[in-house]
Amino acid sequence: MQIRFRKHIELYIILLIFIILFVLPVLFTRVNGEISWRYVLKLWQDLLLLIPIFVINHWFLAPKLMLRRRFFGYLISIFGIIAISSFSYYYYDEVINPKPRKIEIVQVKNPNPAPTPIPPYAHLLMYSLLIVGVDTGLLFSKKWNENEEKKHLLEKENAEMQLDLLRNQISPHFFMNTLNNIHALIEYDKEIAKNSVVKLSQLMRVLLYENEKYTLQNEIKFIKDYLDLMKIRVNENVEIKFEYPEVIPELNLPPLLFISFVENSFKHGIMAMGNSFIYIKFELENNLLNVLITNGKTNNSINKIVGGKIGMNNSKKRFDLIYNKDYSYVVNETETTYEVNVKVPLYEN
């Protein structure tokens, strides 16, 4: 019922205006305290002429011209119809069916002469402009609201689609290489291999089934599992540190918000020969989460810079979609280090 009312709200408003126009003569047209039905019926007859003008405007001219932004054609058409209707009524009222005029001989000049009443065709002209103006304004407003709702829905769907594409940033190569490493570990250390399979399955479960109840605790655990799996792939010269609060509050966080930065640090911060490092720090500052990820730069980082920047840009797009401008994103780069510092608000709900 409510949806139907909203869909045809402009018709209900116009109907209310017509009811008011038809009721007013009954309330205010009186002779010696009684309703002058003869005059009321004449006014109602004049008002009935508005109905075809309204029908033509509402179902033909406005939808086909005004709402399609053919403004000049609409104005010419509607003013032409109103002018023809008013002139036809004038011609009928003044030429074909003129009213007899009572001639009075005035001997004494009346100091307060009665004003000349507005002729019926002038009433028709004014009421036509009123009805057409209100009807067209309501139709245009309704169309604008519908377009805004569609635009908002498309933006929402587009944002959700972009989030779906951007939030799963872990490279498929990570899973392929991890499975290969686990396969190799089976022959040498079955216990580590079994633990690695468990951690990999936990990562996959989060990627497939993350939901609105995802929290800061989930994010930290996900990164810990990811780092544990990465440690079986890198050599002993790589130093990996992950610092986070001992007590982690139950605060909501969008799923997999920082994993792309962590993966990027492994892509561009690990050297095949020599020492490398990756430092990750999660710190709570009032209602903000401060995340600092630092890694060394390898000799071949320059060759990988394009792919890295694409991934980082995608991550920044996700922050824009989720937080709008309510976050901080800073990159500090030197000849030997690359550092990403992100601050996002945290919420209990």
N, C-alpha and C positions, 0 to 999 in steps of 0.2 A: 504493500500500500504506500509506504513512504517513498520507495523508488519510483512508483508510478506518479506520485504527486510531484516529485522533483523533475521528472521527465516532462511534465506538462504544466509546470508552474506558471509559465507566461500566459497560458490560456486561462488559468484560474484568476490571475491578476486582472486580465482584460475583462473577464466575466464580472469580477467585483466592480470594476469601473462602470460597466454597463448598468449593473444593478443600482449603483449610486445615482447615475444619471437619470434612471427611470423613477427612482424613489423621490428625488429632490422636488420635482414638480408637485407631487402629491403633498409633500410637507409644507411647501411655501407658496403654492398657488391657491389663494383663497379670496372669495368675494363675500363680504359681510360675515366673515368667520367660517364660511363653508367652502368645501373644496369645489373649485370650478372645473368640473370634469370635462367640459367642452374644451377648455384651454389645455388641460392636462393631456387629453387625447390628441390634440393638435401637436403638442410637444413630443408625445410618444411617436406620432407619425413621422415627425422630423428625425427623431433618433433612429427609427428603423432604417432610414436611408444610410446610416453609418455601417450597417452590417455587411452589405456587399462590398463596401470600400475596405472594411477590415479583412474580409475573406480573401479578396484579391491581393491585398498586401501581405497577409500572413502566409498564405499557401502558394503564392505565385511570384510576386515581384520581389519580396524580401529574400526568399531562399534562392531564387534563380539569378538575382542581380546583386542585391546588397551584400549577402553573405559570401558571394563570389568576388567581391571587391570591384564590381562594375558600378561604381558609385554614380557616375554621370548618367548612365542609362537608367539607373533606379530613380534618381531625382527627377529626371525628365518624365518618366512614366508615372510616378506617383503624384507629382504635382499636376500633371496633365489630367489624370483621372479625377482628382479633387476639383480642379478648375472646371472640367466639363460637368461634373455633378452639381457644383454650386451654380454654374450658369444655367443649366437645365432647370434647376429648381427655381431660380430667379425668373426665368422666362415663363415657366408654368404659373408661378405665383403672381407675377406682375402683368403678364400679357394675356395668357390663355384664361386664367381664372382669377382676375383681380377682385379684391374685396371692395364692396361699396364704401365710400368714404362719407362720413357724416360731416356736413358743413355747419359750422357754428358761427353766428355773428357775435363777435366779441365787442361790446361797447366799452367795457372798462378793461384796461390792460392789467393782466394778471401779473403781480410782482413775482410770483414763484411758478412759472410755467412748468408743466410736466415734461420730462425729457422724452425725446423721440425713442420709442422702443426699437430694439435691435431686430431687423427683419429676419425671417426664418432662414433664408439662404445664407445670411451671415453666420447664424448659429451653426448651420451645417458645415460651413467652411472652418469655423473655429474648432468644433468638435471633431471634424475629420483630421485636422492637423494634430489635435490632442491624441486621438486614438492611434493614428499612424505613427506618431512620434514615440509614444509609449511602447507600442507593439514592436516596432523596429528596434528600439533600444533594448527591450527584453530579449528579442531574438539574437541580437548581436552579443549581448552579455552572456546568454546561454551558450552560444557557439564558442565564445572566448573561453568560458569555463570548461567546456568539453575539450577544447584544444589543450588547455593547461593541464587537465587531468590526464589526457593522452600523453602529453609531453612528460609529465611527472612519472607516469607509469613506464614509458620508454626509458627514461633516465634511470629509474630504479632497476628495471630489467637489465639495462646495459651495465649498470654498476655491479649488479649481482653476477652477471656473466664475466665481467672483468675480474671481479674478486675470485671467482672460481678458477680463472685462468692464471691469476697471479699468485694465489696463495700456495699452490703446490710447486715450489721452485726447485725441489731436489732433482738433480739430474738423473735420468735413467741409467747413465753410466755408473753412478754410485751403486745402484742395486746390482748391476751386472758385475762390477769389480768386487763388491762385497761377497756375492755368492761364489765367485771364483776363489776368493781368499778363504772363505769358509770351507769350500771343497778341498783346498790344499791343507787346511788345518786338521781335517778329519784324520789324516794319516799320522799327524805328529802330536796333536793335543786335542783329544775328543771332547774334553770338558770345556775348553775355550770355544771350540766349534759349536757345541750345544748352546752355550750361553749366548754366542753371537747370533745363532738362529733365533733364539728367544727375543733378543733385542731387535733384530731385523723385523720379526713379526709384529713387535710392539710399534715400531715406526710405521709399518704398513697399516696397522689398525688405526692409528691416529690419522694418517693421510686419507683413509677411506671413510672413517666414521666420526671425524671430529664434529662437534656440535656446539650449541650456544653455551654449554656449561664448561667450555674450555677455560682453564684458569692459568695463572702465572705458574703454579706448581706443575701443571701439565707441560708448559713450555720449557721449563727448566729440566724436567725429566726427559723430554724429547731430545733436547740438546745434549744431555749427558749420555743417552743411549747412542746418539749419532757420533759423539766424540769417541765413545768406547769402540764403536765399529771402525772408525777411521784410524784408531791407534793400531789395529792389526794390519793396516795397509801401509803405514808410513814407517820409516826406519827409526832407529833409536836416537838419532841426532835431532829429532824434532821435539821441541818442548811445547807441550800443550797444557795450558792452565785455564781453569774455569772457576771463577769466584762468584758466589751468590750468597744471599743472607741465610744464616743458620735457621732462622724462623721465617717461613714463607707464608704470608697471609693469604687467605682465600679471596683473591681478587680476580675478576674476569679479565680476559685478554683475548683478542682475536687469534684464531688458530695459526700456528706456524708463522709468526710475525717476523722472526729474526733468523730463521734457518738459512735464508738465501745469503745473508751476510756471512754466516759461519762457513757455508759451503764455498763462498767466494774467497774467503781467507785461505782455505786449503788449496783452491785452484791456483792462486797466485802467490802464496806465501811459503810453499814447500819446495826445497831444493833437493835434487837427487843426491848431490854431494855437498857436504858442509852442514853447518848448523842452521836450523830454522826455528821459528817460534810462532805460536798463536796464543794470544791472551784474550780471554773473554771475561767480562765483568758485568754482573747484574747488581745494581745498587738502588735501593729505595730511598726516595727523597720526598717525604710527606706523601702527596698523592701522585707522585711522578715515578716512573720507572726509568732509570738512567742506565743505558746499555752502551758499553765501550768494547769494541772489538778491534784488536791491533794485531798486525802480522808483518813479518819482514817481507821485503821485495826481492824476488829472485832475478836471475840474469835474463830469463826469458819472459818476465812479466810484461815487457813492452809489447811482445807479440800477442799476448792474451788480453791486452787492455780493452780492445773493442768489445769482445764477448763479455768481459767483466762489467763494463759500463752499461751494456744493455741490460744485464741482470740487475744491476743496482738501480737503473732507471725504472725498471718494472717494479722493484720493491718500493721505490719512492711514489710511484703511481698508486700503489695499494695504500700507502700511508695517506695520500691525498684523498682517496675515496673514503677511507674509514674516519680519519680525524679532521679532514678539511685543512684548516690552518692551525689546529690546536696540537701541534707537536714540533719538535726541534730535530733537525737532521743536518749534521755537520761532518764534513770529510776533511781530514788533515793528512796531507801527503808530503813526505820528504823523499830524499834519494834512496833511503834504506828502509823506510817504514810506510805502512798504509793504515790509517786509523779511521774508523767510522764511529761516531758518537750520536746516538738517537735517544731522545727523551719523549715518552708518551704518557698521557694521563691514565690512571688506573681507576676502576670503578668496582663497587661491591656488587652491582647488578649488571 
